[in-house]
Amino acid sequence: MRPINGDDACKFFKSLTFDIFENYFKHLSMSRTSSAIPIIRLGEPLPRPDSAMGQNSAYPGLVAAGQDLSASRLIEAYQQGIFPWYSEGQPILWWSTDPRMVLPVSEFKLHRSFKKTLIKTISQGRLEIKIDQNFDEVVKLCAESKRPGQSGTWIQPEMMVAYSELHLLGKAHSVECWLDGHLVGGLYCVAIGKALFGESMFSLQSEASKIALTALICFCRQHAIPSIDCQQQTPHLKFMGARPISRQRFLEDLMIFTPQPPPRWEFLPVYWNHILPFTQQLT
């Protein structure tokens, strides 16, 4: 799942309009031996993910820039392991990082203190996990989340519209943590077949986003979904069991799992059994 702010990775582009951006890369292609980043117009396909800028470049993983953020473009991108990431005022930037951070669901780390909190909350009957109850609100709350060291959000208004369209197509979902009848945390993700791409999380109450993520892990184990794409490497994700794999390995996995039939997106209390055996009496 991506950090809330894209400025750290692509802040050079912060003040560029699309036309200036295009002219810059035309100049770049004439002044360097390496090719320029492609500018993708409406109707043109995205470049291959392995054409992304390399580790020794100024912007590792950058594939292309463009203007199209339609649902069909997003599906095309995610199927190839490419994702959009940009800030307000930038062109739409498309990325395919190498290595890629993934969270294997079998390696998820449920730490002792959080496990106690989760068990207590479930046993009190205060917690309900809902899927797709209020997708747009979850995306909005993710965009509004304030996080240390981050001054803005990569979830721009046009991105909210695009992912809402994906949701209506059954390709994006929210996992929501409801406590005492109130939405207090959650996450949203893109799902194509049995390939799952984490996008962002939010918490209005301590540990609420972790509860939502743990519920998603249980859902994945129930439906034999092997991993969650986290895209970027962060200490927080590593703490929960995420690890980097090569882009090549990631793309090979996508070829296996994107064509598979998607699961039924619902959460049943019995799914907690995959993490917490004490819930076996729940059905």
PLY file of the C-alpha trace (Angstrom):
ply
format ascii 1.0
element vertex 283
property float x
property float y
property float z
element edge 282
property int vertex1
property int vertex2
end_header
0.00 0.00 0.00
1.30 3.36 -0.98
2.37 6.17 1.34
-0.24 8.91 1.40
1.99 11.45 -0.35
3.82 10.96 -3.64
6.06 14.00 -3.30
9.11 12.11 -2.00
9.37 9.94 -5.09
8.44 12.43 -7.78
8.61 15.95 -6.34
10.60 17.20 -9.34
7.38 17.01 -11.33
5.35 18.98 -8.78
5.13 22.22 -10.74
5.01 20.79 -14.27
1.94 21.15 -16.45
1.44 18.37 -18.99
2.76 20.45 -21.90
5.87 21.52 -19.97
6.39 17.94 -18.86
6.21 16.69 -22.46
8.66 19.36 -23.68
11.06 18.50 -20.84
11.25 14.87 -21.85
11.64 15.74 -25.53
14.67 17.79 -24.50
15.87 14.92 -22.31
15.76 12.48 -25.21
17.95 14.78 -27.30
20.46 15.51 -24.52
21.02 11.95 -23.25
21.65 8.62 -24.84
18.81 7.02 -22.86
15.30 7.33 -24.28
12.75 9.72 -22.85
9.85 8.67 -20.68
6.93 7.98 -23.06
4.05 10.43 -23.11
0.85 8.39 -23.40
-2.07 9.98 -25.21
-5.70 8.87 -25.13
-6.14 5.53 -26.85
-2.44 4.65 -26.81
-1.34 1.54 -24.86
0.94 1.77 -21.86
4.56 0.72 -22.36
5.75 -2.58 -20.97
6.54 -2.49 -17.24
10.11 -3.65 -17.85
10.70 -0.45 -19.82
10.58 1.54 -16.57
13.51 3.72 -15.56
16.18 1.69 -13.77
17.51 1.74 -10.23
20.36 4.11 -11.11
18.11 6.68 -12.76
16.67 9.77 -11.15
13.19 8.23 -10.95
13.42 4.44 -10.58
10.30 2.63 -11.71
8.76 5.48 -13.73
7.14 4.00 -16.86
5.23 6.82 -18.51
3.21 9.98 -18.13
-0.25 10.60 -19.51
-3.67 12.17 -19.16
-6.03 9.16 -19.16
-7.23 7.86 -15.77
-10.27 5.94 -16.96
-11.33 2.63 -15.43
-10.22 0.80 -18.57
-6.78 2.40 -18.32
-6.48 1.39 -14.68
-7.40 -2.20 -15.47
-4.86 -2.25 -18.31
-2.21 -0.89 -15.93
-2.83 -3.17 -12.96
-2.90 -6.27 -15.16
0.67 -5.36 -16.15
1.88 -4.47 -12.66
1.75 -0.71 -13.33
0.07 1.80 -11.01
-0.61 5.57 -11.02
1.09 7.79 -8.47
1.28 11.56 -8.65
0.45 14.72 -6.72
-1.77 17.70 -7.39
-0.72 19.68 -10.47
1.35 16.84 -11.95
0.67 14.79 -15.05
-0.56 11.27 -14.34
2.62 9.30 -13.65
2.67 5.52 -14.14
5.09 3.35 -12.17
6.33 -0.23 -11.97
8.85 -0.55 -9.16
11.63 -3.10 -8.98
11.76 -4.68 -6.50
8.08 -4.79 -5.61
6.87 -4.93 -2.01
4.33 -7.70 -1.42
2.69 -9.11 1.69
2.40 -12.92 1.44
-0.75 -13.75 3.38
0.92 -16.84 4.88
3.67 -14.63 6.35
1.46 -11.96 7.92
2.70 -11.11 11.42
0.01 -10.72 14.05
1.94 -9.19 16.94
1.04 -10.15 20.48
-0.23 -6.81 21.79
-2.44 -6.21 18.77
-3.71 -9.81 18.89
-4.92 -9.24 22.47
-6.71 -6.06 21.39
-8.37 -7.82 18.46
-9.50 -10.80 20.54
-11.00 -8.51 23.16
-12.82 -6.37 20.61
-14.30 -9.37 18.80
-15.32 -11.15 22.03
-17.17 -8.03 23.21
-19.35 -8.10 20.10
-18.46 -4.51 19.26
-16.72 -5.18 15.94
-18.21 -5.72 12.52
-16.23 -6.09 9.31
-18.11 -4.91 6.23
-17.01 -5.10 2.62
-18.07 -2.45 0.10
-20.62 -0.92 2.47
-19.33 2.59 1.78
-16.50 2.43 -0.73
-16.45 6.12 -1.69
-16.34 7.21 1.95
-13.38 4.91 2.62
-11.44 6.41 -0.29
-12.32 9.93 0.88
-11.15 9.19 4.43
-7.92 7.68 3.12
-7.29 10.88 1.17
-7.97 13.04 4.23
-5.73 11.06 6.59
-2.93 13.10 8.13
0.31 11.20 8.54
3.65 12.22 10.06
6.09 13.72 7.58
3.55 13.87 4.75
2.09 17.17 3.63
-0.50 16.06 1.10
-2.20 13.19 -0.65
-1.71 11.31 -3.89
-5.45 10.47 -3.90
-6.58 13.34 -6.11
-10.28 14.06 -6.90
-9.99 12.54 -10.38
-8.46 9.45 -8.79
-11.44 9.11 -6.46
-13.75 9.18 -9.47
-11.64 6.61 -11.35
-11.51 4.14 -8.46
-15.24 4.60 -7.85
-15.77 3.53 -11.47
-13.52 0.52 -10.85
-15.62 -0.31 -7.81
-18.82 -0.26 -9.86
-17.14 -2.71 -12.25
-16.33 -5.03 -9.35
-12.58 -4.38 -9.62
-12.07 -2.30 -6.46
-13.26 -3.03 -2.94
-13.26 -1.57 0.55
-12.71 -3.51 3.77
-14.29 -1.55 6.60
-13.91 -1.70 10.37
-17.15 -0.75 12.13
-17.01 -0.37 15.90
-20.18 0.16 17.94
-22.00 0.91 14.70
-19.53 3.52 13.43
-16.99 3.37 10.59
-13.64 3.90 12.33
-11.10 2.48 9.90
-10.60 0.67 6.66
-8.74 0.21 3.44
-9.42 -0.10 -0.24
-7.81 -2.27 -2.87
-7.92 -3.23 -6.53
-8.74 -6.85 -7.33
-8.38 -8.53 -10.72
-9.11 -12.22 -10.55
-7.13 -13.40 -7.53
-4.50 -10.69 -7.82
-4.89 -8.10 -5.06
-3.36 -4.62 -5.01
-3.46 -2.66 -1.75
-4.04 1.07 -2.17
-4.48 2.97 1.09
-5.73 2.73 4.69
-7.15 5.07 7.29
-7.88 5.03 11.02
-10.22 7.24 13.02
-9.51 5.12 16.08
-6.34 3.40 17.25
-5.59 0.09 15.47
-8.69 0.30 13.24
-6.76 0.09 9.95
-4.78 -2.86 11.31
-8.05 -4.62 12.10
-9.21 -4.02 8.53
-5.93 -5.36 7.14
-6.11 -8.42 9.38
-9.64 -9.05 8.14
-8.38 -8.79 4.56
-5.66 -11.34 5.35
-8.34 -13.72 6.66
-10.40 -13.12 3.52
-7.39 -13.88 1.34
-6.63 -17.11 3.20
-10.26 -18.16 2.88
-10.17 -17.68 -0.90
-6.60 -18.85 -1.63
-5.36 -15.38 -2.59
-1.59 -15.69 -2.06
-0.40 -12.13 -1.53
-1.25 -8.44 -1.40
0.72 -6.02 -3.54
2.01 -3.16 -1.38
3.95 -1.41 -4.18
6.31 0.61 -1.99
8.78 -0.49 0.65
8.14 0.92 4.12
9.30 -0.19 7.60
5.66 -0.44 8.71
4.81 -2.95 5.99
7.97 -4.91 6.66
6.99 -5.09 10.33
3.76 -6.82 9.30
5.51 -9.37 7.10
5.81 -7.68 3.71
8.97 -8.26 1.71
10.39 -7.24 -1.67
10.36 -9.51 -4.70
11.70 -8.85 -8.18
9.49 -7.22 -10.77
9.91 -10.30 -12.97
8.63 -12.59 -10.22
5.75 -10.21 -9.53
4.72 -10.14 -13.20
4.93 -13.93 -13.40
2.54 -14.15 -10.44
0.14 -11.72 -12.10
0.00 -13.92 -15.19
-1.11 -16.81 -12.97
-3.62 -15.05 -10.72
-5.29 -12.29 -12.78
-7.12 -14.77 -15.08
-8.57 -16.76 -12.14
-12.24 -16.36 -11.15
-12.66 -13.65 -8.50
-13.93 -14.55 -5.02
-17.25 -13.46 -3.60
-16.49 -10.23 -1.77
-18.08 -10.67 1.63
-16.68 -11.17 5.12
-18.10 -13.83 7.42
-17.12 -13.96 11.12
-15.89 -17.53 10.66
-13.06 -16.12 8.53
-11.38 -14.96 11.74
-10.54 -18.65 12.29
-7.63 -18.23 9.88
-5.94 -15.93 12.42
-7.70 -16.47 15.74
-8.69 -20.10 16.48
-10.84 -18.99 19.44
-13.49 -17.77 17.01
-14.34 -21.25 15.76
-17.76 -21.00 17.37
-18.60 -18.02 15.14
-20.46 -18.72 11.92
0 1
1 2
2 3
3 4
4 5
5 6
6 7
7 8
8 9
9 10
10 11
11 12
12 13
13 14
14 15
15 16
16 17
17 18
18 19
19 20
20 21
21 22
22 23
23 24
24 25
25 26
26 27
27 28
28 29
29 30
30 31
31 32
32 33
33 34
34 35
35 36
36 37
37 38
38 39
39 40
40 41
41 42
42 43
43 44
44 45
45 46
46 47
47 48
48 49
49 50
50 51
51 52
52 53
53 54
54 55
55 56
56 57
57 58
58 59
59 60
60 61
61 62
62 63
63 64
64 65
65 66
66 67
67 68
68 69
69 70
70 71
71 72
72 73
73 74
74 75
75 76
76 77
77 78
78 79
79 80
80 81
81 82
82 83
83 84
84 85
85 86
86 87
87 88
88 89
89 90
90 91
91 92
92 93
93 94
94 95
95 96
96 97
97 98
98 99
99 100
100 101
101 102
102 103
103 104
104 105
105 106
106 107
107 108
108 109
109 110
110 111
111 112
112 113
113 114
114 115
115 116
116 117
117 118
118 119
119 120
120 121
121 122
122 123
123 124
124 125
125 126
126 127
127 128
128 129
129 130
130 131
131 132
132 133
133 134
134 135
135 136
136 137
137 138
138 139
139 140
140 141
141 142
142 143
143 144
144 145
145 146
146 147
147 148
148 149
149 150
150 151
151 152
152 153
153 154
154 155
155 156
156 157
157 158
158 159
159 160
160 161
161 162
162 163
163 164
164 165
165 166
166 167
167 168
168 169
169 170
170 171
171 172
172 173
173 174
174 175
175 176
176 177
177 178
178 179
179 180
180 181
181 182
182 183
183 184
184 185
185 186
186 187
187 188
188 189
189 190
190 191
191 192
192 193
193 194
194 195
195 196
196 197
197 198
198 199
199 200
200 201
201 202
202 203
203 204
204 205
205 206
206 207
207 208
208 209
209 210
210 211
211 212
212 213
213 214
214 215
215 216
216 217
217 218
218 219
219 220
220 221
221 222
222 223
223 224
224 225
225 226
226 227
227 228
228 229
229 230
230 231
231 232
232 233
233 234
234 235
235 236
236 237
237 238
238 239
239 240
240 241
241 242
242 243
243 244
244 245
245 246
246 247
247 248
248 249
249 250
250 251
251 252
252 253
253 254
254 255
255 256
256 257
257 258
258 259
259 260
260 261
261 262
262 263
263 264
264 265
265 266
266 267
267 268
268 269
269 270
270 271
271 272
272 273
273 274
274 275
275 276
276 277
277 278
278 279
279 280
280 281
281 282
